[in-house]
Amino acid sequence: MSTANTAKLKEQFDAGLETRADFTIDQPTERYGAVDHAVWQQLYARQTALLKGRVCDEFLAGVDCIGMPPDRVPFFDEINAKLTPATGWQIVAVPGLVPDQVFFEHLANRRFPVTWWMRRPDQLDYLQEPDCFHDLFGHVPLLINPVFANYMHAYGRAALAANDAGALPLLARLYWYTVEFGLIRDAASPNGVKIYGAGIVSSKGETLYSQQSAAPNRLGFDLERVMRTRYRIDTFQKTYFVIDDFTQLFGVTQTDFAPLLAKLAAEPAFAAGDVLKRDRVITRGTQEGWQTDGDI
Ligand SMILES: [Fe+2]
């Protein structure tokens, strides 16, 4: 999620795709070429091999259950045939990042916007904007998990109801540190964690870094702490927040967000790399390679 990237949207509009008022399009399957399918195949093979033993069991169960094709870009209809009966979620094709309010409206109605286009072969390792591989492979396997599916829905409803501009950064941080870059406790794994966030599972570099590097902080998840913590969009994270299990996210869905957002909007934010006295520290980072500015 993010603000609209007008350049990318314009490029897609110019390409003649019919875009509806809610920014959805029909997945233009005829536009995928051999290169797109090859990039999907390469990324899918690389990440599924790398994630074994590193990603949480719920994610792998989701991959199995949805059954994405390993050798071509999936058709969104075939994904929905598995996803919608399971948790009521569906994916909808979009030209790229959509405005926050549109994004929240989709989530509040159990629709997850998925960018239709694939990155180029020279962008396998890093891409600033989400593409089809990030959105589909990264996000959709957990949408078939009932607890996570309800968390995403609750998030969308809370975000849609929050019409105070001061709430937006708080909501963005919660999404960032859970849905995109969340870790989950696993005592038997390196640094006591496995991966579940989509920004990590769709990235070779951050899969390795988030679990194995000594540089970042890994702190126990705390809702207010997370919503007050700034983050990085240009480097690996300085801090990862670690949930004990998915029932902890169920707890978040029981939150009355309106008074909490109003309270936190008046409080200062913490830097991305801060460790506070009250934090539950799983690992304290060595800070190696950290840049001194640039927190969002
Ligand atoms: Fe994402």
Residues whose N, C-alpha, C, O or C-beta is under 5 A from the ligand:
A	BS01	LIG	M1 P130 A198
